[in-house]
């Protein structure tokens, strides 16, 4: 995802979000940039599990996590 208008976000790999279909679980990772990533106001140092309505903060931008995959729906 490219976020425009926030020049405090690194252009590439500020944060990574992954999904494991086997575990039906999302995770957020710090990217390769020097910028910090926060999950619910806590710094992300290693992979952290994402839960519905968690807040991811990168740069000055805050994003609410709303998953489109769950035990009730899978993209296949």
C-alpha positions in Angstrom: 0.0 0.0 0.0 1.3 3.4 -0.9 0.3 6.2 1.5 0.7 9.7 0.0 0.8 12.9 1.9 2.9 11.7 4.9 6.5 12.3 4.2 7.5 10.7 7.5 6.8 7.2 6.0 9.6 5.5 4.1 8.9 5.0 0.4 9.5 1.3 0.6 9.1 -1.4 3.2 8.2 0.8 6.2 6.0 -2.1 7.6 4.9 -5.5 6.4 1.5 -7.2 6.9 1.3 -10.9 6.2 -1.6 -13.4 6.4 -1.2 -17.2 7.2 -4.2 -19.1 5.7 -3.2 -22.2 7.7 -3.5 -20.3 11.0 -6.0 -17.7 9.7 -3.8 -15.1 11.3 -2.5 -11.7 10.3 0.9 -10.3 11.5 2.6 -7.0 11.3 6.4 -6.7 11.0 8.8 -3.8 11.1 10.0 -3.1 7.6 13.6 -2.4 6.4 13.4 1.3 6.9 14.7 3.3 9.9 11.1 4.5 10.6 9.3 2.9 13.6 6.0 1.0 13.4 3.6 1.0 16.4 0.8 -1.4 17.1 -1.7 0.0 19.6 0.9 2.5 20.8 3.6 -0.2 21.3 6.7 -0.3 19.2 6.8 -3.3 16.8 10.1 -5.0 17.2 9.3 -8.5 15.9 6.2 -9.9 14.3 3.1 -9.1 16.2 -0.3 -10.7 15.7 -3.0 -8.3 14.4 -6.5 -8.4 15.7 -9.6 -6.7 14.4 -9.6 -2.9 15.1 -6.0 -2.8 16.1 -4.3 0.5 15.2 -1.1 0.5 13.2 0.9 3.7 13.3 3.6 4.5 10.7 5.0 8.0 10.4 2.1 10.4 11.3 -0.5 8.0 9.8 -2.8 5.8 11.9 -4.5 2.9 10.2 -7.3 0.7 11.8 -6.9 -3.0 10.9 -10.1 -4.5 9.5 -9.4 -7.9 8.0 -11.2 -9.3 5.0 -10.3 -12.9 5.8 -11.4 -14.9 8.8 -12.7 -18.2 9.9 -16.0 -17.2 8.1 -14.4 -16.1 4.8 -11.2 -17.0 2.8 -10.0 -15.6 -0.5 -9.5 -18.6 -2.7 
